[in-house]
Amino acid sequence: MELKDIQNLIKFVAKSGASEVKLEMEDIKITVKTGSGKTETTILQSAMSPAQMPVVSQVVPQAEPVAAAPATAAPVEENSNLITIKSPIIGTFYRKPSPDKANFIEIGDSVSEDSIVCVIEAMKLFNEIESEVSGKIVKILVEDSSPVEFGQPLFLVDPS
């Protein structure tokens, strides 16, 4: 694993709002912990001699936890007639196909089955997410360019 990969892992963990991530492979063990506004990373490679063993500590500002809080809440209890469109994969949520294009949908837009509502980037692949229901978009639950988890609510749709 290269230093660039480790730095990308640190940035992703800080963005996701996770408190701790451990990664263990044959000859490397990485632990990334977040808390109190900083990220600490310790890397130990047991296959190297002690003189060559790198120990990296890096402080990265924690991503805005305010953006992650609405994404994890599922306010379906407010209106039981609303249907939730959930993320089918883990990745990064984008509301538009590219930075210079318009958003796929806005609040108040009508969607039909198989309408593209967003894209989720996973491992450098952009996956188009389609609505499985027809209705009107009532609420967008995730900020653009935010990490999302499998099954995380993305949109609320009023089917009436």
N, C-alpha and C positions, 0 to 999 in steps of 0.2 A: 504494500500500500504506500502510495507516494504522499508527500506532505500536502500537495494540492488536494488530494482526495480527503485527507484528514481535515483540512480547512473547510472544505465544502460540507463535510459531515457536521462540523461545529456550527456553521452558519444555518444548516437545515434544522438542527436541534434547537438552536436559539429561536428560530422563526416559528417552530412548531409549538413551543410552549411546554415541551416535555421537561420534567424535572431531572431525569437521569436516563442515559442510554449506555448500555454496555455492549461491546462488540468483541467477540473472541474468535480468533482464527488459529491455525496451527502454531504460528510463531509470533503472534501479535495479540495484545490485549489492549483495548481502548475503552475508557470510561469517560463520558461527558456528563457533567453535572451542572445544572443551572439553579440559580437561587440568589436572592438578595442582589439582583442586578448584574451578576457576572456569571461567566461560564468558565469552568476549570476543566482542563483536559490533561490526562496522564496517559502516556504511551510507554509500554514496556515490551521489548522484544527479547524473548528468552534465548533465541538462537544465536545471539551475538555475545561477544565477550563483554565484561563489565565496562571496559574502556570505550567501547563503541555504542553502548546502550543509550539511546536518546530518551530524554525526559523533557517533554514539551509542556509548558504551561502557558496558556494564552487567555487573555480576558477579552470577551466579546460582549457588547451591550445586549441585553436581553430584548427580544422583539416585543412590540407593543402587546401586552397581555390583554388590553382592552379589545383588540381586534379578534382575539381568539375566543373570548368569552361569549359573544353572541353566536359564534359558529357552533359551539358545543351545546348551547341551550336549545331545547326543542319545544317552542311555545305552541305546540299543537293543542294544548289544553284550553287555550283561549277560545278557539272556535273548532268544535269537534267535526264540522263539516269540511274542513280544509284537508287537502291531501299533500303529503310531503314528498318532494323529489329528493332522493338520497344519492350520495356518491357511491357508485359501484366499485370504485377503486381508490387506492391511496395515491396521492400526488399533489400537484399544485393547481389550484382552481383559477381559471381565467374566464372573464365575462365576454371577451371578444376574440375573434380568430387570429388577429395580429394587432400590434400596437397602433397601426394607422387606420384600422377599421372600426366600425361602430359596434356597440354591444349587441350580443345576440338578442337579448330581451331586456325589457325594463319593467318596473312595477306598473301594473295596469294593462300590460300586453296580453293578448289572447294567445294561447298555445294549443296545438292539436297533438294528437298522438304522433310520435316520431318527429316532432319539431326539435331542432337542435337548440338547447338552452345554454350550453357552456362547453368549454373544453377543459380537460384535466390532463396535465402533463405528468407522465410517469416514465422515468428512465429515458428521457429525451424523445418520447413519443407523445404526440398530442391526440388524445382520445375525445371524439365528439360525444357529448352526453345528450341523449334524446329524452324528451318528455314521454312518459308512458301513459299520461292522462291528458284529456282535453279540459280547458278551463282558462281562468284568468290568473295571472301572477299577482299574488297579494303581497308577498314579502320575499326579499332576497336575504338569506341568512348568513352568507359568507362574503367577506371582503375580497376584492379582486387581488390576485397574486398571493393568496393565502394557502398554506398547506391544509389539505383535508384528509380525513381518515375514511376507511371503508364504512359505509352505512351512515355517514354523517349527513344530517339534513342540509340541503342546499337552498331549496325554494319551497314556499307554501303556495298551493294552487287552490283556487275556489272553483270546484267543478260545475257550479250552477250557472 
